[in-house]
Amino acid sequence: NIDGQIRVMYAITAIKGVGRRYANVVCKKADIDLNKRAGELTEDEIEKLVTVMSNPRQYKIPVWFLNRQKDVEDGKNSQLISSALDTKLREDLERLKRIRAHRGVRHFWG
């Protein structure tokens, strides 16, 4: 659910976990014109955007670009978007509280 009046690169930054630089790289990897408006995208272009955002490593997006590097549980690199980002953040804070790390204790105290 993004605004169709603005350019694609800036429109997809409305998705949580997608910044301007990541949006730029995704648009370039999906071969979408950066001057195109979000409302002008065809179904195929939208499909391509979604696949590039969900599988960034398959499209040669570097590891340092991703927002979840070396996950604590499985050690994988990934790009988290919307509710998955919130869930992982909550899990990380709970883990820090459980192991009584300084950051976790500070969150626990409020």
Phi and psi restraints in degrees (range 20) as a CNS / XPLOR table:
assign (resid 1 and name C) (resid 2 and name N)
       (resid 2 and name CA) (resid 2 and name C) 1.0 -120.2 20.0 2
assign (resid 2 and name N) (resid 2 and name CA)
       (resid 2 and name C) (resid 3 and name N) 1.0 161.5 20.0 2
assign (resid 2 and name C) (resid 3 and name N)
       (resid 3 and name CA) (resid 3 and name C) 1.0 -73.0 20.0 2
assign (resid 3 and name N) (resid 3 and name CA)
       (resid 3 and name C) (resid 4 and name N) 1.0 124.9 20.0 2
assign (resid 3 and name C) (resid 4 and name N)
       (resid 4 and name CA) (resid 4 and name C) 1.0 -83.6 20.0 2
assign (resid 4 and name N) (resid 4 and name CA)
       (resid 4 and name C) (resid 5 and name N) 1.0 -5.3 20.0 2
assign (resid 4 and name C) (resid 5 and name N)
       (resid 5 and name CA) (resid 5 and name C) 1.0 -87.0 20.0 2
assign (resid 5 and name N) (resid 5 and name CA)
       (resid 5 and name C) (resid 6 and name N) 1.0 -18.7 20.0 2
assign (resid 5 and name C) (resid 6 and name N)
       (resid 6 and name CA) (resid 6 and name C) 1.0 -104.2 20.0 2
assign (resid 6 and name N) (resid 6 and name CA)
       (resid 6 and name C) (resid 7 and name N) 1.0 166.0 20.0 2
assign (resid 6 and name C) (resid 7 and name N)
       (resid 7 and name CA) (resid 7 and name C) 1.0 -63.3 20.0 2
assign (resid 7 and name N) (resid 7 and name CA)
       (resid 7 and name C) (resid 8 and name N) 1.0 152.6 20.0 2
assign (resid 7 and name C) (resid 8 and name N)
       (resid 8 and name CA) (resid 8 and name C) 1.0 -56.0 20.0 2
assign (resid 8 and name N) (resid 8 and name CA)
       (resid 8 and name C) (resid 9 and name N) 1.0 -46.8 20.0 2
assign (resid 8 and name C) (resid 9 and name N)
       (resid 9 and name CA) (resid 9 and name C) 1.0 -58.5 20.0 2
assign (resid 9 and name N) (resid 9 and name CA)
       (resid 9 and name C) (resid 10 and name N) 1.0 -42.0 20.0 2
assign (resid 9 and name C) (resid 10 and name N)
       (resid 10 and name CA) (resid 10 and name C) 1.0 -81.9 20.0 2
assign (resid 10 and name N) (resid 10 and name CA)
       (resid 10 and name C) (resid 11 and name N) 1.0 -26.1 20.0 2
assign (resid 10 and name C) (resid 11 and name N)
       (resid 11 and name CA) (resid 11 and name C) 1.0 -69.2 20.0 2
assign (resid 11 and name N) (resid 11 and name CA)
       (resid 11 and name C) (resid 12 and name N) 1.0 -39.9 20.0 2
assign (resid 11 and name C) (resid 12 and name N)
       (resid 12 and name CA) (resid 12 and name C) 1.0 -77.3 20.0 2
assign (resid 12 and name N) (resid 12 and name CA)
       (resid 12 and name C) (resid 13 and name N) 1.0 -7.3 20.0 2
assign (resid 12 and name C) (resid 13 and name N)
       (resid 13 and name CA) (resid 13 and name C) 1.0 -72.8 20.0 2
assign (resid 13 and name N) (resid 13 and name CA)
       (resid 13 and name C) (resid 14 and name N) 1.0 -9.5 20.0 2
assign (resid 13 and name C) (resid 14 and name N)
       (resid 14 and name CA) (resid 14 and name C) 1.0 -70.3 20.0 2
assign (resid 14 and name N) (resid 14 and name CA)
       (resid 14 and name C) (resid 15 and name N) 1.0 -17.5 20.0 2
assign (resid 14 and name C) (resid 15 and name N)
       (resid 15 and name CA) (resid 15 and name C) 1.0 -78.7 20.0 2
assign (resid 15 and name N) (resid 15 and name CA)
       (resid 15 and name C) (resid 16 and name N) 1.0 130.4 20.0 2
assign (resid 15 and name C) (resid 16 and name N)
       (resid 16 and name CA) (resid 16 and name C) 1.0 -66.6 20.0 2
assign (resid 16 and name N) (resid 16 and name CA)
       (resid 16 and name C) (resid 17 and name N) 1.0 130.0 20.0 2
assign (resid 16 and name C) (resid 17 and name N)
       (resid 17 and name CA) (resid 17 and name C) 1.0 99.7 20.0 2
assign (resid 17 and name N) (resid 17 and name CA)
       (resid 17 and name C) (resid 18 and name N) 1.0 -2.1 20.0 2
assign (resid 17 and name C) (resid 18 and name N)
       (resid 18 and name CA) (resid 18 and name C) 1.0 -119.1 20.0 2
assign (resid 18 and name N) (resid 18 and name CA)
       (resid 18 and name C) (resid 19 and name N) 1.0 113.6 20.0 2
assign (resid 18 and name C) (resid 19 and name N)
       (resid 19 and name CA) (resid 19 and name C) 1.0 -97.4 20.0 2
assign (resid 19 and name N) (resid 19 and name CA)
       (resid 19 and name C) (resid 20 and name N) 1.0 -176.7 20.0 2
assign (resid 19 and name C) (resid 20 and name N)
       (resid 20 and name CA) (resid 20 and name C) 1.0 -66.4 20.0 2
assign (resid 20 and name N) (resid 20 and name CA)
       (resid 20 and name C) (resid 21 and name N) 1.0 -42.3 20.0 2
assign (resid 20 and name C) (resid 21 and name N)
       (resid 21 and name CA) (resid 21 and name C) 1.0 -68.8 20.0 2
assign (resid 21 and name N) (resid 21 and name CA)
       (resid 21 and name C) (resid 22 and name N) 1.0 -42.7 20.0 2
assign (resid 21 and name C) (resid 22 and name N)
       (resid 22 and name CA) (resid 22 and name C) 1.0 -64.6 20.0 2
assign (resid 22 and name N) (resid 22 and name CA)
       (resid 22 and name C) (resid 23 and name N) 1.0 -39.7 20.0 2
assign (resid 22 and name C) (resid 23 and name N)
       (resid 23 and name CA) (resid 23 and name C) 1.0 -62.8 20.0 2
assign (resid 23 and name N) (resid 23 and name CA)
       (resid 23 and name C) (resid 24 and name N) 1.0 -40.2 20.0 2
assign (resid 23 and name C) (resid 24 and name N)
       (resid 24 and name CA) (resid 24 and name C) 1.0 -61.7 20.0 2
assign (resid 24 and name N) (resid 24 and name CA)
       (resid 24 and name C) (resid 25 and name N) 1.0 -47.1 20.0 2
assign (resid 24 and name C) (resid 25 and name N)
       (resid 25 and name CA) (resid 25 and name C) 1.0 -64.5 20.0 2
assign (resid 25 and name N) (resid 25 and name CA)
       (resid 25 and name C) (resid 26 and name N) 1.0 -41.9 20.0 2
assign (resid 25 and name C) (resid 26 and name N)
       (resid 26 and name CA) (resid 26 and name C) 1.0 -62.9 20.0 2
assign (resid 26 and name N) (resid 26 and name CA)
       (resid 26 and name C) (resid 27 and name N) 1.0 -43.3 20.0 2
assign (resid 26 and name C) (resid 27 and name N)
       (resid 27 and name CA) (resid 27 and name C) 1.0 -63.2 20.0 2
assign (resid 27 and name N) (resid 27 and name CA)
       (resid 27 and name C) (resid 28 and name N) 1.0 -39.8 20.0 2
assign (resid 27 and name C) (resid 28 and name N)
       (resid 28 and name CA) (resid 28 and name C) 1.0 -68.0 20.0 2
assign (resid 28 and name N) (resid 28 and name CA)
       (resid 28 and name C) (resid 29 and name N) 1.0 -40.9 20.0 2
assign (resid 28 and name C) (resid 29 and name N)
       (resid 29 and name CA) (resid 29 and name C) 1.0 -68.9 20.0 2
assign (resid 29 and name N) (resid 29 and name CA)
       (resid 29 and name C) (resid 30 and name N) 1.0 -29.3 20.0 2
assign (resid 29 and name C) (resid 30 and name N)
       (resid 30 and name CA) (resid 30 and name C) 1.0 -87.4 20.0 2
assign (resid 30 and name N) (resid 30 and name CA)
       (resid 30 and name C) (resid 31 and name N) 1.0 3.2 20.0 2
assign (resid 30 and name C) (resid 31 and name N)
       (resid 31 and name CA) (resid 31 and name C) 1.0 55.2 20.0 2
assign (resid 31 and name N) (resid 31 and name CA)
       (resid 31 and name C) (resid 32 and name N) 1.0 48.9 20.0 2
assign (resid 31 and name C) (resid 32 and name N)
       (resid 32 and name CA) (resid 32 and name C) 1.0 -110.0 20.0 2
assign (resid 32 and name N) (resid 32 and name CA)
       (resid 32 and name C) (resid 33 and name N) 1.0 134.9 20.0 2
assign (resid 32 and name C) (resid 33 and name N)
       (resid 33 and name CA) (resid 33 and name C) 1.0 -64.0 20.0 2
assign (resid 33 and name N) (resid 33 and name CA)
       (resid 33 and name C) (resid 34 and name N) 1.0 127.3 20.0 2
assign (resid 33 and name C) (resid 34 and name N)
       (resid 34 and name CA) (resid 34 and name C) 1.0 -70.8 20.0 2
assign (resid 34 and name N) (resid 34 and name CA)
       (resid 34 and name C) (resid 35 and name N) 1.0 -17.8 20.0 2
assign (resid 34 and name C) (resid 35 and name N)
       (resid 35 and name CA) (resid 35 and name C) 1.0 -88.1 20.0 2
assign (resid 35 and name N) (resid 35 and name CA)
       (resid 35 and name C) (resid 36 and name N) 1.0 -4.6 20.0 2
assign (resid 35 and name C) (resid 36 and name N)
       (resid 36 and name CA) (resid 36 and name C) 1.0 -74.9 20.0 2
assign (resid 36 and name N) (resid 36 and name CA)
       (resid 36 and name C) (resid 37 and name N) 1.0 145.7 20.0 2
assign (resid 36 and name C) (resid 37 and name N)
       (resid 37 and name CA) (resid 37 and name C) 1.0 -83.5 20.0 2
assign (resid 37 and name N) (resid 37 and name CA)
       (resid 37 and name C) (resid 38 and name N) 1.0 153.7 20.0 2
assign (resid 37 and name C) (resid 38 and name N)
       (resid 38 and name CA) (resid 38 and name C) 1.0 -64.2 20.0 2
assign (resid 38 and name N) (resid 38 and name CA)
       (resid 38 and name C) (resid 39 and name N) 1.0 -31.4 20.0 2
assign (resid 38 and name C) (resid 39 and name N)
       (resid 39 and name CA) (resid 39 and name C) 1.0 -73.2 20.0 2
assign (resid 39 and name N) (resid 39 and name CA)
       (resid 39 and name C) (resid 40 and name N) 1.0 -15.8 20.0 2
assign (resid 39 and name C) (resid 40 and name N)
       (resid 40 and name CA) (resid 40 and name C) 1.0 -90.2 20.0 2
assign (resid 40 and name N) (resid 40 and name CA)
       (resid 40 and name C) (resid 41 and name N) 1.0 -2.1 20.0 2
assign (resid 40 and name C) (resid 41 and name N)
       (resid 41 and name CA) (resid 41 and name C) 1.0 -70.7 20.0 2
assign (resid 41 and name N) (resid 41 and name CA)
       (resid 41 and name C) (resid 42 and name N) 1.0 141.5 20.0 2
assign (resid 41 and name C) (resid 42 and name N)
       (resid 42 and name CA) (resid 42 and name C) 1.0 -84.7 20.0 2
assign (resid 42 and name N) (resid 42 and name CA)
       (resid 42 and name C) (resid 43 and name N) 1.0 170.7 20.0 2
assign (resid 42 and name C) (resid 43 and name N)
       (resid 43 and name CA) (resid 43 and name C) 1.0 -62.8 20.0 2
assign (resid 43 and name N) (resid 43 and name CA)
       (resid 43 and name C) (resid 44 and name N) 1.0 -38.2 20.0 2
assign (resid 43 and name C) (resid 44 and name N)
       (resid 44 and name CA) (resid 44 and name C) 1.0 -64.3 20.0 2
assign (resid 44 and name N) (resid 44 and name CA)
       (resid 44 and name C) (resid 45 and name N) 1.0 -40.4 20.0 2
assign (resid 44 and name C) (resid 45 and name N)
       (resid 45 and name CA) (resid 45 and name C) 1.0 -67.5 20.0 2
assign (resid 45 and name N) (resid 45 and name CA)
       (resid 45 and name C) (resid 46 and name N) 1.0 -38.8 20.0 2
assign (resid 45 and name C) (resid 46 and name N)
       (resid 46 and name CA) (resid 46 and name C) 1.0 -64.2 20.0 2
assign (resid 46 and name N) (resid 46 and name CA)
       (resid 46 and name C) (resid 47 and name N) 1.0 -43.6 20.0 2
assign (resid 46 and name C) (resid 47 and name N)
       (resid 47 and name CA) (resid 47 and name C) 1.0 -59.5 20.0 2
assign (resid 47 and name N) (resid 47 and name CA)
       (resid 47 and name C) (resid 48 and name N) 1.0 -43.6 20.0 2
assign (resid 47 and name C) (resid 48 and name N)
       (resid 48 and name CA) (resid 48 and name C) 1.0 -63.8 20.0 2
assign (resid 48 and name N) (resid 48 and name CA)
       (resid 48 and name C) (resid 49 and name N) 1.0 -42.2 20.0 2
assign (resid 48 and name C) (resid 49 and name N)
       (resid 49 and name CA) (resid 49 and name C) 1.0 -59.5 20.0 2
assign (resid 49 and name N) (resid 49 and name CA)
       (resid 49 and name C) (resid 50 and name N) 1.0 -45.2 20.0 2
assign (resid 49 and name C) (resid 50 and name N)
       (resid 50 and name CA) (resid 50 and name C) 1.0 -64.2 20.0 2
assign (resid 50 and name N) (resid 50 and name CA)
       (resid 50 and name C) (resid 51 and name N) 1.0 -41.6 20.0 2
assign (resid 50 and name C) (resid 51 and name N)
       (resid 51 and name CA) (resid 51 and name C) 1.0 -67.9 20.0 2
assign (resid 51 and name N) (resid 51 and name CA)
       (resid 51 and name C) (resid 52 and name N) 1.0 -38.2 20.0 2
assign (resid 51 and name C) (resid 52 and name N)
       (resid 52 and name CA) (resid 52 and name C) 1.0 -67.2 20.0 2
assign (resid 52 and name N) (resid 52 and name CA)
       (resid 52 and name C) (resid 53 and name N) 1.0 -39.8 20.0 2
assign (resid 52 and name C) (resid 53 and name N)
       (resid 53 and name CA) (resid 53 and name C) 1.0 -70.2 20.0 2
assign (resid 53 and name N) (resid 53 and name CA)
       (resid 53 and name C) (resid 54 and name N) 1.0 -32.7 20.0 2
assign (resid 53 and name C) (resid 54 and name N)
       (resid 54 and name CA) (resid 54 and name C) 1.0 -83.0 20.0 2
assign (resid 54 and name N) (resid 54 and name CA)
       (resid 54 and name C) (resid 55 and name N) 1.0 -25.3 20.0 2
assign (resid 54 and name C) (resid 55 and name N)
       (resid 55 and name CA) (resid 55 and name C) 1.0 -129.0 20.0 2
assign (resid 55 and name N) (resid 55 and name CA)
       (resid 55 and name C) (resid 56 and name N) 1.0 68.2 20.0 2
assign (resid 55 and name C) (resid 56 and name N)
       (resid 56 and name CA) (resid 56 and name C) 1.0 -67.6 20.0 2
assign (resid 56 and name N) (resid 56 and name CA)
       (resid 56 and name C) (resid 57 and name N) 1.0 -30.6 20.0 2
assign (resid 56 and name C) (resid 57 and name N)
       (resid 57 and name CA) (resid 57 and name C) 1.0 -71.1 20.0 2
assign (resid 57 and name N) (resid 57 and name CA)
       (resid 57 and name C) (resid 58 and name N) 1.0 -26.5 20.0 2
assign (resid 57 and name C) (resid 58 and name N)
       (resid 58 and name CA) (resid 58 and name C) 1.0 -71.0 20.0 2
assign (resid 58 and name N) (resid 58 and name CA)
       (resid 58 and name C) (resid 59 and name N) 1.0 -22.2 20.0 2
assign (resid 58 and name C) (resid 59 and name N)
       (resid 59 and name CA) (resid 59 and name C) 1.0 -102.7 20.0 2
assign (resid 59 and name N) (resid 59 and name CA)
       (resid 59 and name C) (resid 60 and name N) 1.0 21.3 20.0 2
assign (resid 59 and name C) (resid 60 and name N)
       (resid 60 and name CA) (resid 60 and name C) 1.0 62.3 20.0 2
assign (resid 60 and name N) (resid 60 and name CA)
       (resid 60 and name C) (resid 61 and name N) 1.0 33.2 20.0 2
assign (resid 60 and name C) (resid 61 and name N)
       (resid 61 and name CA) (resid 61 and name C) 1.0 -80.8 20.0 2
assign (resid 61 and name N) (resid 61 and name CA)
       (resid 61 and name C) (resid 62 and name N) 1.0 127.8 20.0 2
assign (resid 61 and name C) (resid 62 and name N)
       (resid 62 and name CA) (resid 62 and name C) 1.0 -62.2 20.0 2
assign (resid 62 and name N) (resid 62 and name CA)
       (resid 62 and name C) (resid 63 and name N) 1.0 154.2 20.0 2
assign (resid 62 and name C) (resid 63 and name N)
       (resid 63 and name CA) (resid 63 and name C) 1.0 -62.3 20.0 2
assign (resid 63 and name N) (resid 63 and name CA)
       (resid 63 and name C) (resid 64 and name N) 1.0 -37.4 20.0 2
assign (resid 63 and name C) (resid 64 and name N)
       (resid 64 and name CA) (resid 64 and name C) 1.0 -67.9 20.0 2
assign (resid 64 and name N) (resid 64 and name CA)
       (resid 64 and name C) (resid 65 and name N) 1.0 -11.5 20.0 2
assign (resid 64 and name C) (resid 65 and name N)
       (resid 65 and name CA) (resid 65 and name C) 1.0 -83.3 20.0 2
assign (resid 65 and name N) (resid 65 and name CA)
       (resid 65 and name C) (resid 66 and name N) 1.0 -19.6 20.0 2
assign (resid 65 and name C) (resid 66 and name N)
       (resid 66 and name CA) (resid 66 and name C) 1.0 -81.2 20.0 2
assign (resid 66 and name N) (resid 66 and name CA)
       (resid 66 and name C) (resid 67 and name N) 1.0 153.5 20.0 2
assign (resid 66 and name C) (resid 67 and name N)
       (resid 67 and name CA) (resid 67 and name C) 1.0 -93.0 20.0 2
assign (resid 67 and name N) (resid 67 and name CA)
       (resid 67 and name C) (resid 68 and name N) 1.0 0.9 20.0 2
assign (resid 67 and name C) (resid 68 and name N)
       (resid 68 and name CA) (resid 68 and name C) 1.0 -136.0 20.0 2
assign (resid 68 and name N) (resid 68 and name CA)
       (resid 68 and name C) (resid 69 and name N) 1.0 91.1 20.0 2
assign (resid 68 and name C) (resid 69 and name N)
       (resid 69 and name CA) (resid 69 and name C) 1.0 -103.0 20.0 2
assign (resid 69 and name N) (resid 69 and name CA)
       (resid 69 and name C) (resid 70 and name N) 1.0 134.8 20.0 2
assign (resid 69 and name C) (resid 70 and name N)
       (resid 70 and name CA) (resid 70 and name C) 1.0 48.7 20.0 2
assign (resid 70 and name N) (resid 70 and name CA)
       (resid 70 and name C) (resid 71 and name N) 1.0 68.5 20.0 2
assign (resid 70 and name C) (resid 71 and name N)
       (resid 71 and name CA) (resid 71 and name C) 1.0 -54.8 20.0 2
assign (resid 71 and name N) (resid 71 and name CA)
       (resid 71 and name C) (resid 72 and name N) 1.0 141.1 20.0 2
assign (resid 71 and name C) (resid 72 and name N)
       (resid 72 and name CA) (resid 72 and name C) 1.0 -63.2 20.0 2
assign (resid 72 and name N) (resid 72 and name CA)
       (resid 72 and name C) (resid 73 and name N) 1.0 -38.6 20.0 2
assign (resid 72 and name C) (resid 73 and name N)
       (resid 73 and name CA) (resid 73 and name C) 1.0 -79.3 20.0 2
assign (resid 73 and name N) (resid 73 and name CA)
       (resid 73 and name C) (resid 74 and name N) 1.0 -46.8 20.0 2
assign (resid 73 and name C) (resid 74 and name N)
       (resid 74 and name CA) (resid 74 and name C) 1.0 -117.2 20.0 2
assign (resid 74 and name N) (resid 74 and name CA)
       (resid 74 and name C) (resid 75 and name N) 1.0 -7.4 20.0 2
assign (resid 74 and name C) (resid 75 and name N)
       (resid 75 and name CA) (resid 75 and name C) 1.0 74.9 20.0 2
assign (resid 75 and name N) (resid 75 and name CA)
       (resid 75 and name C) (resid 76 and name N) 1.0 12.8 20.0 2
assign (resid 75 and name C) (resid 76 and name N)
       (resid 76 and name CA) (resid 76 and name C) 1.0 -93.3 20.0 2
assign (resid 76 and name N) (resid 76 and name CA)
       (resid 76 and name C) (resid 77 and name N) 1.0 160.0 20.0 2
assign (resid 76 and name C) (resid 77 and name N)
       (resid 77 and name CA) (resid 77 and name C) 1.0 -103.0 20.0 2
assign (resid 77 and name N) (resid 77 and name CA)
       (resid 77 and name C) (resid 78 and name N) 1.0 133.0 20.0 2
assign (resid 77 and name C) (resid 78 and name N)
       (resid 78 and name CA) (resid 78 and name C) 1.0 -153.3 20.0 2
assign (resid 78 and name N) (resid 78 and name CA)
       (resid 78 and name C) (resid 79 and name N) 1.0 167.1 20.0 2
assign (resid 78 and name C) (resid 79 and name N)
       (resid 79 and name CA) (resid 79 and name C) 1.0 -111.8 20.0 2
assign (resid 79 and name N) (resid 79 and name CA)
       (resid 79 and name C) (resid 80 and name N) 1.0 116.4 20.0 2
assign (resid 79 and name C) (resid 80 and name N)
       (resid 80 and name CA) (resid 80 and name C) 1.0 -94.5 20.0 2
assign (resid 80 and name N) (resid 80 and name CA)
       (resid 80 and name C) (resid 81 and name N) 1.0 139.8 20.0 2
assign (resid 80 and name C) (resid 81 and name N)
       (resid 81 and name CA) (resid 81 and name C) 1.0 -131.3 20.0 2
assign (resid 81 and name N) (resid 81 and name CA)
       (resid 81 and name C) (resid 82 and name N) 1.0 141.0 20.0 2
assign (resid 81 and name C) (resid 82 and name N)
       (resid 82 and name CA) (resid 82 and name C) 1.0 52.0 20.0 2
assign (resid 82 and name N) (resid 82 and name CA)
       (resid 82 and name C) (resid 83 and name N) 1.0 -118.2 20.0 2
assign (resid 82 and name C) (resid 83 and name N)
       (resid 83 and name CA) (resid 83 and name C) 1.0 -68.8 20.0 2
assign (resid 83 and name N) (resid 83 and name CA)
       (resid 83 and name C) (resid 84 and name N) 1.0 -28.4 20.0 2
assign (resid 83 and name C) (resid 84 and name N)
       (resid 84 and name CA) (resid 84 and name C) 1.0 -63.9 20.0 2
assign (resid 84 and name N) (resid 84 and name CA)
       (resid 84 and name C) (resid 85 and name N) 1.0 -35.7 20.0 2
assign (resid 84 and name C) (resid 85 and name N)
       (resid 85 and name CA) (resid 85 and name C) 1.0 -65.0 20.0 2
assign (resid 85 and name N) (resid 85 and name CA)
       (resid 85 and name C) (resid 86 and name N) 1.0 -45.0 20.0 2
assign (resid 85 and name C) (resid 86 and name N)
       (resid 86 and name CA) (resid 86 and name C) 1.0 -62.3 20.0 2
assign (resid 86 and name N) (resid 86 and name CA)
       (resid 86 and name C) (resid 87 and name N) 1.0 -42.3 20.0 2
assign (resid 86 and name C) (resid 87 and name N)
       (resid 87 and name CA) (resid 87 and name C) 1.0 -62.9 20.0 2
assign (resid 87 and name N) (resid 87 and name CA)
       (resid 87 and name C) (resid 88 and name N) 1.0 -47.5 20.0 2
assign (resid 87 and name C) (resid 88 and name N)
       (resid 88 and name CA) (resid 88 and name C) 1.0 -64.0 20.0 2
assign (resid 88 and name N) (resid 88 and name CA)
       (resid 88 and name C) (resid 89 and name N) 1.0 -39.1 20.0 2
assign (resid 88 and name C) (resid 89 and name N)
       (resid 89 and name CA) (resid 89 and name C) 1.0 -63.0 20.0 2
assign (resid 89 and name N) (resid 89 and name CA)
       (resid 89 and name C) (resid 90 and name N) 1.0 -44.1 20.0 2
assign (resid 89 and name C) (resid 90 and name N)
       (resid 90 and name CA) (resid 90 and name C) 1.0 -62.9 20.0 2
assign (resid 90 and name N) (resid 90 and name CA)
       (resid 90 and name C) (resid 91 and name N) 1.0 -42.5 20.0 2
assign (resid 90 and name C) (resid 91 and name N)
       (resid 91 and name CA) (resid 91 and name C) 1.0 -63.1 20.0 2
assign (resid 91 and name N) (resid 91 and name CA)
       (resid 91 and name C) (resid 92 and name N) 1.0 -40.6 20.0 2
assign (resid 91 and name C) (resid 92 and name N)
       (resid 92 and name CA) (resid 92 and name C) 1.0 -62.9 20.0 2
assign (resid 92 and name N) (resid 92 and name CA)
       (resid 92 and name C) (resid 93 and name N) 1.0 -43.6 20.0 2
assign (resid 92 and name C) (resid 93 and name N)
       (resid 93 and name CA) (resid 93 and name C) 1.0 -65.4 20.0 2
assign (resid 93 and name N) (resid 93 and name CA)
       (resid 93 and name C) (resid 94 and name N) 1.0 -39.2 20.0 2
assign (resid 93 and name C) (resid 94 and name N)
       (resid 94 and name CA) (resid 94 and name C) 1.0 -64.1 20.0 2
assign (resid 94 and name N) (resid 94 and name CA)
       (resid 94 and name C) (resid 95 and name N) 1.0 -39.6 20.0 2
assign (resid 94 and name C) (resid 95 and name N)
       (resid 95 and name CA) (resid 95 and name C) 1.0 -64.1 20.0 2
assign (resid 95 and name N) (resid 95 and name CA)
       (resid 95 and name C) (resid 96 and name N) 1.0 -42.4 20.0 2
assign (resid 95 and name C) (resid 96 and name N)
       (resid 96 and name CA) (resid 96 and name C) 1.0 -64.6 20.0 2
assign (resid 96 and name N) (resid 96 and name CA)
       (resid 96 and name C) (resid 97 and name N) 1.0 -37.4 20.0 2
assign (resid 96 and name C) (resid 97 and name N)
       (resid 97 and name CA) (resid 97 and name C) 1.0 -67.3 20.0 2
assign (resid 97 and name N) (resid 97 and name CA)
       (resid 97 and name C) (resid 98 and name N) 1.0 -40.6 20.0 2
assign (resid 97 and name C) (resid 98 and name N)
       (resid 98 and name CA) (resid 98 and name C) 1.0 -66.0 20.0 2
assign (resid 98 and name N) (resid 98 and name CA)
       (resid 98 and name C) (resid 99 and name N) 1.0 -38.8 20.0 2
assign (resid 98 and name C) (resid 99 and name N)
       (resid 99 and name CA) (resid 99 and name C) 1.0 -87.2 20.0 2
assign (resid 99 and name N) (resid 99 and name CA)
       (resid 99 and name C) (resid 100 and name N) 1.0 2.4 20.0 2
assign (resid 99 and name C) (resid 100 and name N)
       (resid 100 and name CA) (resid 100 and name C) 1.0 60.3 20.0 2
assign (resid 100 and name N) (resid 100 and name CA)
       (resid 100 and name C) (resid 101 and name N) 1.0 37.5 20.0 2
assign (resid 100 and name C) (resid 101 and name N)
       (resid 101 and name CA) (resid 101 and name C) 1.0 -71.1 20.0 2
assign (resid 101 and name N) (resid 101 and name CA)
       (resid 101 and name C) (resid 102 and name N) 1.0 158.3 20.0 2
assign (resid 101 and name C) (resid 102 and name N)
       (resid 102 and name CA) (resid 102 and name C) 1.0 -57.5 20.0 2
assign (resid 102 and name N) (resid 102 and name CA)
       (resid 102 and name C) (resid 103 and name N) 1.0 -45.8 20.0 2
assign (resid 102 and name C) (resid 103 and name N)
       (resid 103 and name CA) (resid 103 and name C) 1.0 -62.3 20.0 2
assign (resid 103 and name N) (resid 103 and name CA)
       (resid 103 and name C) (resid 104 and name N) 1.0 -38.6 20.0 2
assign (resid 103 and name C) (resid 104 and name N)
       (resid 104 and name CA) (resid 104 and name C) 1.0 -67.6 20.0 2
assign (resid 104 and name N) (resid 104 and name CA)
       (resid 104 and name C) (resid 105 and name N) 1.0 -39.4 20.0 2
assign (resid 104 and name C) (resid 105 and name N)
       (resid 105 and name CA) (resid 105 and name C) 1.0 -65.7 20.0 2
assign (resid 105 and name N) (resid 105 and name CA)
       (resid 105 and name C) (resid 106 and name N) 1.0 -39.8 20.0 2
assign (resid 105 and name C) (resid 106 and name N)
       (resid 106 and name CA) (resid 106 and name C) 1.0 -63.3 20.0 2
assign (resid 106 and name N) (resid 106 and name CA)
       (resid 106 and name C) (resid 107 and name N) 1.0 -38.6 20.0 2
assign (resid 106 and name C) (resid 107 and name N)
       (resid 107 and name CA) (resid 107 and name C) 1.0 -68.4 20.0 2
assign (resid 107 and name N) (resid 107 and name CA)
       (resid 107 and name C) (resid 108 and name N) 1.0 -37.5 20.0 2
assign (resid 107 and name C) (resid 108 and name N)
       (resid 108 and name CA) (resid 108 and name C) 1.0 -64.1 20.0 2
assign (resid 108 and name N) (resid 108 and name CA)
       (resid 108 and name C) (resid 109 and name N) 1.0 -41.0 20.0 2
assign (resid 108 and name C) (resid 109 and name N)
       (resid 109 and name CA) (resid 109 and name C) 1.0 -74.3 20.0 2
assign (resid 109 and name N) (resid 109 and name CA)
       (resid 109 and name C) (resid 110 and name N) 1.0 -19.4 20.0 2
